[in-house]
Amino acid sequence: MYDIPVQTSREEEAYALFLDFDGTLVDIVDRPEAVVVDPALPGILLRLQERLGGALAIVSGRPIAFLDRHFQPRRFDMAGLHGLEQRIAGELHLCEPDEHPQLRRMIGRLTDVVAGKAGVLIEDKGCSVAIHWRLAPQEKEFALATAHAAVEALGNEYRLQHGKAVAEILPSAAGKGKVIEHFLHEAPYRGRRPIFVGDDLTDENGFKTVNAHGGLSIRIGSGDTLAKVRLGTPADLRHCLSIWAADGCLPFNLDD
């Protein structure tokens, strides 16, 4: 685990905490549906949410419905599908797949295209679609070419988001940086100093937004990044969050 000075300020309500899910709060798995949430994690997040006066949100590429199933019965603030879905202070705004008929048709075609490629998975998220090749690394070029061709056919209303052994097609308006910016203009996040923890290329525009607000960006694992601080693994992050939840001591130095 990387050494991070402990900041002892108890003024938690000066901060807003944003947390990615896959590869950050939980370990990356071969199949998207096989993710496992540490049983202690929902309680840790609940205590932190209380300390932060409600200013804690999970910012993920997953749909909110998927995240809710893994944190039930808790209902945290969330940005799902890279911001296409949002829940702030209990007010929920979902993305309707029927509003994306071109994408829905494309998902059907993609399923047919990859049918003969063992280990290449299509994850239908409703308003976006991800092509995974973690189980078939030899098919990376095929998967990327398929994703690029799909985005080109869809036109400029959609874009491609690269991640770890995954390429996701999503509406151009989606992005973690954009949705964090939106949260920071809403209560209870407004006027607070943001902290964002992520692990992947999908999180880099979130890091950029948080840095611009004078906050703290934290990258889990290796790789080029705009983040100011690194932690080794999701387990390291869960340990830091448990310390913060237990004693109120912020386990990150925001003056780095």
C-alpha positions as CSV (number, residue, x, y, z in Angstrom):
1,M,0.0,0.0,0.0
2,Y,1.3,3.5,-0.8
3,D,2.0,5.7,2.1
4,I,-0.5,8.5,2.5
5,P,-0.3,11.1,5.4
6,V,-3.3,11.1,7.7
7,Q,-5.1,14.4,7.9
8,T,-6.7,14.8,11.3
9,S,-9.2,17.5,10.5
10,R,-12.7,16.5,11.6
11,E,-14.5,19.0,9.4
12,E,-15.9,16.3,7.2
13,E,-18.7,18.4,5.9
14,A,-16.1,20.4,3.9
15,Y,-15.7,17.5,1.6
16,A,-17.7,15.6,-1.0
17,L,-16.6,12.0,-1.7
18,F,-17.1,10.3,-5.1
19,L,-16.2,6.6,-5.6
20,D,-16.0,4.5,-8.7
21,F,-17.2,0.9,-8.3
22,D,-15.4,-1.7,-10.4
23,G,-11.7,-1.9,-9.7
24,T,-12.1,0.7,-6.9
25,L,-14.6,-0.4,-4.3
26,V,-14.6,-4.0,-5.6
27,D,-12.1,-6.1,-7.4
28,I,-12.2,-6.5,-11.2
29,V,-13.6,-9.9,-12.3
30,D,-13.6,-11.8,-15.5
31,R,-17.4,-11.6,-16.0
32,P,-19.3,-8.4,-15.2
33,E,-22.1,-10.2,-13.3
34,A,-19.6,-12.1,-11.0
35,V,-18.6,-9.0,-9.0
36,V,-18.5,-9.5,-5.2
37,V,-19.1,-6.7,-2.6
38,D,-17.3,-7.0,0.7
39,P,-20.1,-7.5,3.3
40,A,-18.6,-4.8,5.5
41,L,-18.6,-2.2,2.7
42,P,-22.2,-0.9,2.8
43,G,-21.9,-0.2,6.5
44,I,-18.7,1.6,6.0
45,L,-20.2,3.8,3.3
46,L,-23.3,4.5,5.4
47,R,-21.1,5.8,8.3
48,L,-19.1,7.9,5.9
49,Q,-22.3,9.3,4.3
50,E,-23.5,10.3,7.7
51,R,-20.1,12.0,8.6
52,L,-20.2,13.9,5.2
53,G,-23.7,15.1,5.7
54,G,-24.9,13.0,2.8
55,A,-22.2,14.1,0.3
56,L,-21.1,10.7,-0.8
57,A,-21.9,9.2,-4.2
58,I,-20.9,6.2,-6.2
59,V,-20.0,7.2,-9.8
60,S,-19.9,4.1,-12.1
61,G,-20.4,2.8,-15.5
62,R,-22.9,0.3,-14.1
63,P,-26.6,0.9,-14.1
64,I,-28.0,2.2,-10.8
65,A,-30.3,-0.9,-10.6
66,F,-27.3,-3.2,-10.7
67,L,-25.5,-1.2,-8.0
68,D,-28.6,-1.0,-5.8
69,R,-28.9,-4.8,-5.8
70,H,-25.3,-5.1,-4.5
71,F,-25.8,-2.5,-1.8
72,Q,-29.3,-3.4,-0.7
73,P,-31.0,-2.3,1.5
74,R,-28.9,0.9,1.3
75,R,-29.7,3.5,-1.3
76,F,-26.7,5.7,-1.8
77,D,-26.5,8.7,-4.1
78,M,-25.2,7.5,-7.5
79,A,-24.3,8.3,-11.0
80,G,-24.8,5.2,-13.2
81,L,-23.9,4.6,-16.8
82,H,-21.2,7.3,-16.6
83,G,-23.8,9.9,-15.5
84,L,-26.7,9.0,-17.8
85,E,-28.5,7.9,-14.6
86,Q,-28.4,9.9,-11.3
87,R,-29.8,9.8,-7.8
88,I,-29.1,12.8,-5.7
89,A,-30.6,13.2,-2.2
90,G,-33.1,10.5,-3.0
91,E,-34.3,12.0,-6.3
92,L,-33.8,9.4,-9.1
93,H,-33.4,10.1,-12.8
94,L,-33.1,7.0,-15.0
95,C,-32.1,6.6,-18.6
96,E,-34.8,5.0,-20.8
97,P,-33.4,2.5,-23.3
98,D,-36.3,3.3,-25.7
99,E,-34.9,6.8,-26.1
100,H,-32.0,5.2,-27.9
101,P,-33.5,3.1,-30.8
102,Q,-30.3,3.2,-32.9
103,L,-28.3,1.9,-30.1
104,R,-30.8,-0.9,-29.3
105,R,-30.6,-2.1,-32.9
106,M,-26.8,-1.9,-32.8
107,I,-26.7,-4.1,-29.6
108,G,-28.6,-6.8,-31.5
109,R,-26.1,-6.6,-34.4
110,L,-23.1,-6.7,-32.0
111,T,-24.5,-9.8,-30.3
112,D,-24.6,-11.5,-33.7
113,V,-21.1,-10.3,-34.7
114,V,-19.4,-11.7,-31.6
115,A,-21.4,-14.9,-31.4
116,G,-18.6,-17.0,-32.9
117,K,-15.9,-15.4,-30.6
118,A,-15.6,-17.4,-27.4
119,G,-14.8,-15.2,-24.5
120,V,-15.9,-11.9,-26.1
121,L,-18.9,-10.7,-24.1
122,I,-21.6,-8.1,-24.8
123,E,-22.8,-6.3,-21.7
124,D,-26.2,-4.7,-22.5
125,K,-26.7,-1.8,-20.1
126,G,-29.8,-0.4,-21.7
127,C,-28.6,3.0,-22.7
128,S,-25.0,1.8,-23.4
129,V,-23.2,-1.4,-24.4
130,A,-19.8,-2.7,-23.4
131,I,-17.7,-5.2,-25.3
132,H,-15.4,-7.2,-23.0
133,W,-12.4,-9.3,-24.0
134,R,-10.8,-10.1,-20.6
135,L,-11.6,-13.8,-21.1
136,A,-10.2,-13.7,-24.6
137,P,-7.2,-11.3,-24.7
138,Q,-6.2,-12.7,-28.1
139,E,-9.4,-11.1,-29.5
140,K,-8.5,-7.6,-28.4
141,E,-8.0,-6.2,-32.0
142,F,-11.3,-7.9,-33.2
143,A,-13.2,-6.4,-30.2
144,L,-11.8,-2.9,-30.7
145,A,-12.4,-3.0,-34.4
146,T,-16.0,-4.1,-33.8
147,A,-16.5,-1.3,-31.3
148,H,-15.0,1.4,-33.5
149,A,-17.1,0.3,-36.5
150,A,-20.3,0.4,-34.4
151,V,-19.6,3.9,-33.2
152,E,-18.8,5.1,-36.7
153,A,-22.1,3.7,-37.9
154,L,-24.0,5.3,-35.0
155,G,-22.7,8.8,-35.7
156,N,-21.6,11.7,-33.4
157,E,-24.4,11.2,-30.9
158,Y,-22.4,8.3,-29.5
159,R,-18.8,7.9,-28.5
160,L,-16.4,5.1,-27.4
161,Q,-15.0,4.8,-23.9
162,H,-12.0,2.6,-23.4
163,G,-11.3,0.7,-20.2
164,K,-9.5,-2.4,-18.9
165,A,-10.2,-5.1,-21.5
166,V,-13.4,-3.3,-22.4
167,A,-14.7,-0.8,-24.9
168,E,-18.1,0.8,-24.2
169,I,-20.4,2.6,-26.6
170,L,-22.4,5.3,-24.9
171,P,-24.1,8.6,-25.6
172,S,-21.7,11.5,-26.2
173,A,-23.2,13.5,-23.3
174,A,-22.1,10.9,-20.7
175,G,-18.9,11.2,-18.7
176,K,-17.8,11.0,-15.1
177,G,-16.2,14.4,-15.2
178,K,-19.5,16.0,-16.4
179,V,-21.6,14.3,-13.8
180,I,-19.3,15.1,-10.9
181,E,-19.4,18.7,-12.0
182,H,-23.2,18.5,-11.9
183,F,-23.2,17.0,-8.4
184,L,-21.0,19.8,-7.2
185,H,-23.7,22.3,-8.1
186,E,-26.4,20.4,-6.1
187,A,-27.0,20.1,-2.4
188,P,-25.5,18.6,-0.3
189,Y,-22.3,18.6,-2.6
190,R,-22.4,22.3,-3.5
191,G,-19.5,24.3,-2.1
192,R,-17.5,21.3,-0.9
193,R,-14.0,20.1,-1.8
194,P,-14.3,17.0,-3.9
195,I,-12.4,13.7,-3.5
196,F,-12.7,11.2,-6.3
197,V,-11.3,7.6,-6.3
198,G,-11.1,5.6,-9.5
199,D,-8.9,3.1,-11.3
200,D,-9.3,3.3,-15.0
201,L,-9.3,5.4,-18.2
202,T,-13.0,6.0,-17.6
203,D,-12.1,7.9,-14.5
204,E,-9.5,10.2,-15.9
205,N,-12.0,13.0,-16.9
206,G,-13.3,12.7,-13.3
207,F,-9.8,13.3,-12.0
208,K,-9.5,16.3,-14.3
209,T,-12.7,17.8,-13.0
210,V,-11.8,17.2,-9.3
211,N,-8.3,18.7,-9.8
212,A,-9.8,21.8,-11.3
213,H,-11.9,22.2,-8.2
214,G,-8.9,22.0,-5.9
215,G,-9.9,18.6,-4.7
216,L,-8.1,15.3,-4.4
217,S,-7.9,12.6,-7.1
218,I,-6.9,9.1,-6.2
219,R,-6.0,6.3,-8.6
220,I,-6.2,2.7,-7.6
221,G,-3.3,0.7,-9.1
222,S,-0.8,1.5,-11.8
223,G,-0.9,3.3,-15.1
224,D,-0.6,6.9,-16.4
225,T,-3.0,9.2,-14.7
226,L,-4.0,12.7,-13.8
227,A,-4.6,11.6,-10.2
228,K,-2.5,13.2,-7.5
229,V,-2.3,10.1,-5.2
230,R,-2.2,6.3,-5.7
231,L,-3.4,3.4,-3.7
232,G,-2.5,-0.2,-4.5
233,T,-5.7,-2.2,-4.5
234,P,-9.4,-1.9,-3.7
235,A,-8.7,-3.6,-0.4
236,D,-6.3,-0.8,0.5
237,L,-9.1,1.7,-0.3
238,R,-11.6,-0.1,1.8
239,H,-9.1,-0.1,4.7
240,C,-8.7,3.7,4.4
241,L,-12.5,4.2,4.2
242,S,-13.0,2.1,7.3
243,I,-10.5,4.2,9.2
244,W,-12.3,7.4,8.2
245,A,-15.7,5.9,9.0
246,A,-14.6,4.7,12.4
247,D,-12.7,7.7,13.8
248,G,-13.4,10.7,11.5
249,C,-9.8,11.1,10.6
250,L,-9.5,11.8,6.8
251,P,-6.9,9.3,5.6
252,F,-5.8,11.4,2.7
253,N,-3.7,14.6,2.5
254,L,-5.7,17.1,0.5
255,D,-2.7,19.5,0.4
256,D,-0.6,17.2,-1.9
